[in-house]
Amino acid sequence: MASPNKQYAIVTGASSGIGYELAKQFAQNGYDLLVVAEDVAIHNAARDFQALGVSVEPAQVNLADEGQLQKFASQIESAGRPFDAAALNAGVGVSGRFVETDLEADLNMIKLNVLSTVYLAKAIAKQMVARGSGRILFTSSIAAAMPTPYQTIYGATKAFVRSLSEGMREELKDTGVTTTALMPGVTDTDFFRRAGAEDTKLGAGKKDDPAEVAKEGYEALMAGKDHVVAGSFMNKVQTAAAQVLPDPIAAKAQAGMAAPGSANKK
């Protein structure tokens, strides 16, 4: 049963991967939860979080469906219990040459990664500003810091998310509400299978632990940081290098790791 004395958080994309681990971080720190994902696995995940001693409500919602998204955003705006924290993590990737990827898959990715993030951020931020407190974590990516050939639209969506977080942070600086951009690198989740990128060097290579990425994200959120490059030290090196290298050079380096079939090339 929900306790009015406990803090309350929403986590999207919480059925697996980084989202699951973020929800676990909140639960371990005593937050009641609203956890969201499109798949039925969100109900099993909710039971896992509930076992940590908090109240958990699962919501099975396809956030890429604008009708479902609008309805869900309206529900959380009008709910009686405001959020103390939010982790807007739901996202998907599409891999391949821009001229060859399926347009519907690309548009679905934009709807999930961008449109749903804007809808929910606006609904949640309004609540938080009205109360004078709150924390929002946006899952971006180190892809936001560099050109991303063969994941061109995905990288653009993550650059949008980071820009959204940084812009909101400045606007909200005197309201008691903070925003933080979580920027993981290659992480051991279902991302590469779903994106069709298992045959790339990125997809076949070493990956970071999603639990560690989530822990770094949670800690950065609680510390009020503007962003955190999470995971291995190489993620930080790659992100820093992308800031100084000319874009064509950075793009060429990324292409060598993200091109279809690159896992089989020396």
BELWO-V302073 format. One record per helix or strand. SS is the DSSP state (h for helix, s for strand). FROM is the first residue (numbers start at 0). TO is the last residue. If there is no record, write none. Layout:
SS,FROM,TO ; SS,FROM,TO
This chain:
s,7,11 ; h,16,27 ; s,31,36 ; h,40,49 ; s,55,59 ; h,65,77 ; s,84,87 ; h,102,130 ; s,133,138 ; h,141,144 ; h,151,170 ; s,176,183 ; s,186,186 ; h,190,194 ; h,200,203 ; s,207,207 ; h,209,222 ; s,226,229 ; h,232,243 ; h,246,257 ; h,261,263
